[in-house]
């Protein structure tokens, strides 16, 4: 088992429109994406077999992808179905990758012979009545591992997102960490009022809040807040490895703020993008330092969360099934 066996977002469904091709990169593989005549998503290697034209810069005619260099045409299976300069030429094939479309995303899997049973992460409450979704895309100049660590890291929020999210006030946080079935869950306790500038709205009486962070191998984080008044806010991030040090992150902001759910979309998008922009900056700087001095880290108790994530990703990197790792359960405590 390896990273190529998993499903990765290659585009939002709305981006892949009939009649146009889209170029993407996943695990250093260049991909050309388009819709065939039936409207089904197709993903081929972004290389024409003839003279290595970039297929993603070509056109789509009648559901066929046409290379911009010499006009070779490819169908939904990657078969060469037309060669303008040699109509009788023998059939060639640039085999299509497995593709799956769900929850408004198009997923690709690079290993055509991957083990059965691996499926994309289902987006929480997608198109469920009473819930709202906001979607964002952002490119990070850092690795998937470091992006994932950032997305489920509480201590940095009091400094990188000071005022927007949290303040550093020495609040003692306790958490339970569990690992099983290629996933990790962190359930926090004793969180009440440290919610940044909008704590007065989100939790005006300082009541206990529910907070769970999850990681699902190899690249999905899910942060869930359950607030008073039945309000729920879920941040799901899928970190797609473009290359060794570049990651494209698709973020779903899913919330239920009745009766303000519909009206909150602009505010949710704006605040989330502010936070993400700050993370983009801090992670870019981190990668610059790692590039110069290496990735040697010093851990605190809170970093037990990240070591647990690393154990799952390291298993995949070593060709092992992360589901086979023994269950783990531990308690941690730290200050924010």
N, C-alpha and C positions, 0 to 999 in steps of 0.2 A: 504494500500500500504506500502511495506517495501523494504529494500535493496535487498531482495531475489527475488523481482519481475523484476529486471533489468538484462540485458545481460552483461556478463563479458568475456573478452578474457581468454581462457583456454590454447591456444597454437597458434603459427603461423601454417598456413596450411602445410608449408614445414617440420615442426617438426613432424607432425603426419603421419608417414610413414607406409605403409602396413606391417603387420607382426610383429609389435612391439607395446608395450603398453607404456604409458607415465603417470607418476604421477603428479598431480597438487593439489593445495589447494586454495579454494575460500571461503571467509567468514567462515573460520575454518572447512569447509567441505572437507574431503579428496576425491579426484576424480581419477578414472582410465579412461584414454582416449585411444581409439584405432579406427581403421577403419574396417568396416565390409567387407564382401565379395564383395560388390558393390563399395567399396571405400568411403562410407559415414562415417562421423565422429560419434562416439558413446561415451557417457560419463556416467559412472556408479559410484555409491558410491564405494570407494576403500576399500571394505570389503566383503570377501566371507561369504555367509550365513552359511556355515558349521562350521568352526572353526576360523573365522576371519583372514584368510590369506589376505595379501596385494595383491589385484588383479593386481595392476600396476606393480608388479615385476614378473608377470606371462608371458606367451607367447601367441601369437595370431596364431591360426591355422584355416585356411579356414574361416577367418572372425569371429572366435569365440575366446573369451578371456578365457584362461585356468588358473585356480588358481594354483600357484606353490606348495601349501601345499598338497592337495589331488586330484588335477586334475579335479575338477568340472569345467564344461564349461558353458559359458554364451553367449547368442546370442545378436543381436543388440537391442532387447527390454529389455534385462536383464533377460530373462527366463533362468533357469537352464535346459540345453538340454542334459547334460550327467553327470552321477555320476558313475565313474568307479567301485566303491566298491558296488554299489547297483543300477544296471541298471533299475530296475522296480520302482524306487522311485517316489513318486508323484511330480508333477511339483511345482516348487518354482520360485519366481521372485524377482530380485533386480532391481526395475524399472529404466529405463534409464531416464536421464534428457533431457529436450528440448535442442536441439543443432541447431545452425545456422552457416553456413560458408559463409563468404563474405569478399571481399577486402583482401584476403590472411590471414585472421584470422579465428579461430574456436571459436565461442562464446557458452557459456552455461548459462542457467537460472535455478536457484535452485528451484524456486517455479513452480511446474508443472501446477498450476492453476492460474497463474498470469493474470492480466487483459490484454485483447487484445489491440493491438495498440502500445505497447512499443517495439521499435526496436533498434538495435545497431546503434551507431554513424557511419555515412558514412565517410570514409576517404577522405579528400580533394584531388581532381585531381588524384585519384588512377588509374594507367594505362592509363592516358590521354596523348595524343601525345604532345611531347615537354616538358614533366615534368619527373623528376627523383625522385625515392624514396630510402631512406636509412632507415633501421629498426634496432632498438637497444632494448635490454632487460636489465633491471637492477633491483636489489633488494634493497629496502630502509628499514632501521630499523626505521620506523616511521609510523604514521597513514596516511590513504588516505587523510584526511582533511589537515594535515600539508604538505603533498607532493603537493597537489593541490595548496595550498596557495603559496608555493615556486615557482611553475612553472609559475605563473602569477604575480609574485612580482618583480617590477622594482627596488626598492631601494636596495635590497640585491646584485644586480648584480654589483654595483659599488665597493663592498667590497669583496664578496666571489669570484667574477670573475674579479677582478680588472686587467685591461690590456687586458684580452681576450675579454671581452664584453664591459664594460663601465669603466669610471673613475668618481670619485666623484669630481664634479666641480661646484655645486650649480646651475645647470641649472633648470629653472622653467618649470615644466611640467603640462599641464592642461589636464583633461580627463572628458569624459561624461560616466556615468554608467547607463545602462538600464537593467531591469530584467523583463522577461516575458516568458511564456511557458516553465518553468523549465530550462531556460538558462539565463546567464548573459553576457553582452557584455561591454567592456571598449574600447572606442575610444580615442586615445591619440592625442594631438596636440602639436606643437612647438618642435618636435624632429627633430634634424638635424645632428649634427656632433658627438655626444657622442656615438660612436659605437666601442670603444676599438681600439686595435692595427691595425685592418683591415679597419678602417673608410676610409682610403685613397683609398681603392679599392671599397668599397661598396657605398660610397657617397663622391667622391673626391671634389665636389664643395659645399658641405654642403647644398644641396637643402632639402626642407621639405620632410619627408618620411611618408608613411602611416603605422600606427601600430594599430592593434586591437587585444585584448586578449578576449577570450571567455571561459566560463565554461558551460558545459552541464551536468546537474544532471544525475547520482550521482557522476561521476568520470572522466570526460573527459575535458581536457583543450586544447585550440587551440590558438596558437600565430601566427599572420600573419604580416609579414613585406613586404611592397611594396616600393621598392627602385627605384632610377633613372635608366634609360635605360631599363625599363620594367622588371627588376629583381624582383622576388617574392620568399620569403622564409617562409615556414609554418612549425611550430613545433606542432605536435599533440601528446599528452600524455594520455594514458589510464591507470589509476592507479587501479590495481586489488587488493582488500583487501584479502590477504592471511589469516591473523589473525588480532587481535586487533592492534598490533604494527608492523606488517610486511606487506609491500606493494610491489608487483611486477609491475613494470612500463614498458609498451610497448611504445616506442617513435618512431613516424614516422617523418622523416625529408623530406619534400617535397619541391622541388625548381625548379625554371626555371631561369637559368642564361645564356641564349643564347648569344653568341655561345659557352659558356663554360660549359653547363649543363652536358654533358657526362663526361668531364674531371674532374669535381669538386667533384666526389663522395668520393674519398679517403680523401680529405681535409675536406669535410663536416662531414664525419664520425669521423675523428680524433678530430676536434675541438669540436664537440658536445659531444663526450665521455669525453673530458677533463672537459667541463663544468659540465656534469652530475656527474663525479667523485667528483668534489668539492661540489656539492649539496648533494651527498650521505654522505660525511663526515660531513658537517654542520648539516644535519638533524639527523644523528646519535647522534651527541653531543646534539642537542636540545632535543631529546627524553630522553637522560640520565638525563638532568636537569629537564625535566617535571616529570620523574619518581621519582625524589627526592623531588621537591618542588611544583609539581602540575602545571596545565595548565593555570595559571592566566597570562593574557597578558595585556599590556598597549598599547592603539591604538594611531596611528597618522592619519592625514587625508588620507594618502594613504591606510590605512587599512580598509577604507570603502568598498573597493573591497572584502576583505576577509569576512567581516561581511555579505555582500550580498551572497557570496557563502555559508556561514554558514546557512543563512536563508533557502536556498533550501535543504541542507542536513538535517537540523533539522526537516523540514516538513516531509521528508521521515522517519526519525527516530521515529517520533511521529505517523506514520501510515497515514499521510495525503498526498494528491496528490500535488506535488510542482507546477504543472500547475495551481492550483487553487489560488496560492498566487497572490495578486493584483499587477498590473504592477508598476514598480518603475523607477524613472528617477532622477538623481542627478548629480551635477558637483563637482569635486574635484580639488585641486591644491597642488603640493608638489615639493620638490627640489631633484635633483639627482646630 
